[in-house]
Structures are given as structure tokens and as C-alpha cells.
């Protein structure tokens, strides 16, 4: 299981950048306000794939080719808000 690293100086931010991840990590801490998974090999976002992230307001998934986003993939976010995708 992949452990997410906290960015120093940015409380509540979790990142795994360019780590060769092929799926969303199952152990993202619920207290994260920002999740950064850029430059990985993630191509699918399964239903409830992000678990419960009630405080998360930013999700960075840039620089990958997402081919499938299942219904409910973002259900654990604040009010079920879907993140803004760019890149």
C-alpha cells in the first residue's frame, strides 16, 4: 500500500507525484484538503475510489490519460463536488 507524503509547510496537502501509481491509493488521509497525483499512470477512477475526503477542495490529476470515470468516483468529496480537471 502506498503511503502519501505531506508537503512541508502546507498543512493538509497530500502528494504522490511521478511514483508510477496505476490506481488511486486506498489510504489517502481523510484530513487532506488537497490531493496531488500528477504524472502517474492512473487511467481509471472507480466508484468511491477516493474514499471519504470531506475536507478536500482540490484534486490534481494532471498529465495522465483518464479513460474511465465511474459514477460516484467523487462521492467522498465535500458535497459530492467534482474536481476541476485541466491538463
Buried (B, 14 or more C-beta within 10 A) or exposed (E): EBEBEBEEEEEBBBBBEEBEBEBBBEEBBEEBBBBBBBBBEBEBBEEBBBBEBEBBBEBBBEEBEEEEBEEBBBBBBEEEEEBEEEE
